[in-house]
Each structure stands twice: as C-alpha cells, then as structure tokens.
C-alpha cells in the first residue's frame, strides 16, 4: 500500500527536499502551503515537469479550522495520512528589547501552535490504524538559543516538549513522534544571506565549515519514516555539522 | 561506494550480528571482530551462512588490550582493505550495587567498554581522515545517558563514550569523518532475553512502547549513519529506546 506523507511548508527549501525524497521512496506526497503563497502553482508545475506528481493544498497552519478543513479534504481525495512532517516555520528575528508582541505571536503561532493544529487532525487516525510517523522540524537554535531569537528558540524548544509528551501517549499504538534539529542548511532562505556574513559570522560557528544540504535533512526524515525506525520515539536528532553537541 | 569496508567489534553478539547483516545488505565488505576466548567464530559463521551471509571476514582481538587491537586492525586491513566504517560495539556488564562492586568489576567494564574505543579507534581514525571519508559509530546505552542502579561502572563507561564521541567529532569534523553515538534502550538480544521472566516483564512494563527493540532496528540506524546522506551529522547521540528516556 502506497503510504501518504504530508509535509507542511512543503514548498520551502527543506520542505521541497523532503517531498522529493518521499516521492523517490514511493510515497504519495502532499505539500501544504500558505494561502498567501502566490507561487504555489508555479512550484507545482515545475515539480510536475520534473516528474514529481505532488499534490498541493493551501493551508493556514496558524488556524485550527483551516488545518481541519484541509486535512479532511486531503483524506477524502488521497486517503489517510501515514506520515506528517511539521515543517512550516518563519522567523521574526529581533533582540528581546525590541521585539514586539506581534513578532512573538507570529512565530509562536506559525512554528508551535501549527504543530498542535496539524497533529490533532491526523494522530487519532494513526492510532486507530496502529501505524504513524510524526516528525517535527525544530532547530539547533531551539536547543542552544540564539541572539535575537527569543521567539524562534522558544517555539522550536517548545516543539520538542510536545514531541516527548505525545510520544509517551501514543507509544503503544505503533505511532512514533520525533524531533529533528537541523543546524544551518543551505536553503534559499540561508543562501540569501550575504556571502560575507556567511563567511564571517555563520560558517565559523560550524565545525564542519559548511552548510548542511536540504537533501541531508530529507534523508533523516526518510529514515525516521521507515519501518526500521519504529523503536526511535521521543528523540531529538541533531544534524548540524557539529555546531552543537550535548 | 559499495566497496566500503566496515569493521564491527563484538560482532558475534546480538547487536553486532545485526549490524554486520545490515552492512552486508548495504553491500559493504564486513569484518567481524570477535573475542578469541569468549566467542565461537566457526559456529557463528555457520549460522550466518545458513542465512545466506557467506562473505563475513573474521578477526580476533581482546579489544581491552591496545596491542591486541592494533594487531587485529592490521589483520582486518590485510584481509579486507582500509577500514571506512568502524562500529565500536564490544561491551560487557558486571552489574552490582556500588558498595559491593569490586575494583575488578569496575576495571573490567572500563577496559572492555571504554578503553576499547580508544584502542580500536586510534588504529583507524587518522587513516580515515587522510582518505577524507569515514564513519565512527560508538554503541553507548540508554543507561549511559540516564544512569541505572547497579551499573555505576557500565553507566560511567557508556557516558564516557559520549564524551569521547563529541571530542573526536570536533577533531575530525573538517576531514569527512563523522563520529556519532547510538544509545539503545533494551534490545531483544540473547543477553536481555536471558533475564528471568518476571524481571523481564517488569522491564517491558517500564518501556512506553511496551516492547523491546529489535537488533535489526539498531542495524538499520548504523546503516543510516554510515550513508553519505548522514554526512552532516556528527557528535550526535541517537536515542533508540522505545520512549524509555527522553531529554
């Protein structure tokens, strides 16, 4: 049976690599994207032209009702969701002193509340079918903190608290819940940083002296989604080029 | 890539066997290191052949001894070629509450579980760095992460492995060599299955997933860590414990 994998933020740098990896492994792949993303059709066309038959659905992950409606539609059209990757996320970097409540809310809503909103729609079905994988994409900065990211670090650290508690609740039911904490990955977002900033500020923090590749994170997602990873549960897996070890 | 050579210590134990088989399926040349007195290589090889694994190369060593480890790796290289992947898996237990633990029990566990990692890794790490590719995978334990009554020695050695892993990862980080640790929970090896039934059931009751892990599940994780796609992961501790310990 072809499994269905749903990736939120599926059109971003990481999301796209994850979708491509799932497709290569024979999954039916669904990407959700922000309703404000005007390039969604363009992305789909370009993926389709490369032979990837992805499905895409607009979904405002900040809104519980939007997530509910979106997942209901996906299930109706494609079948139940076996693998959920909570990948959608944003940054609103600012020192705490200058950070407004809006900056805080936006990041908590999109990066953390979204995990509740989406997971809620799929976990009961996974438990009933006795199989499921929930993979939450956190960040090295959720583990170690980062200057100018009180909001982002709080949301990303919060994700792993969620992961561990839900993992305990569903452990007996064939469903695993895990966190991946990537370091700096060469997504479009990171590659948009000026080269001199990359060279002088970011790469020196990374013992491996390079950015990770989106494909490398996708490879880890693929492993966690596999049958063989069934005993990995409630874990937080770092993939950061040695940037943070604990 | 499929010409890669993997060396597994404690290869004839429950975990070691599963790791060897996972690597064989990945197309690696597998060298199984065993203890000259405690293991029975002919029996093991016959069992493997019966399951269709015909190509394992075996070498003997007491990995708690530096000279023996050096000679073993030299023999492995002579038989199989340079070692690309090393799994430090050999380990023993000598469980006893601390007041009653003899110094010999401490030393035995330290020598076999921790010093062995130094002894064997030192034979291969510089050569991996010189070739610009390598994988070192150290098998720790959930009890090294969280501690366990009756295992001050084992917990110390297994936690020590994590310190070693992170330090060596930093030394080799620009050389294409990754160093990671796997911290398994209770796995259904012969060692664990030999535990008295009622005690074993008590352990299962304490695991949120209500089952032991399978050796093959550790094999698959070694297989992932050895892959090219895992090249950005280094200094990490990978917990695979059915939810027994989360942090």
Interface residues (C-beta under 8 A of the other chain):
Chain A: X163 X164 X167 X168 X171 X172 X183 X207 X208 X209 X212 X213 X215 X216 X219 X220 X223 X226 X228 X229 X230 X231 X232 X233 X234 X235 X236 X237 X238 X239 X240 X241 X242 X245
Chain B: X166 X169 X170 X173 X174 X185 X207 X208 X209 X210 X213 X214 X216 X217 X220 X221 X224 X227 X229 X230 X231 X232 X233 X234 X235 X236 X238 X239 X240 X241 X242 X243 X246 X247
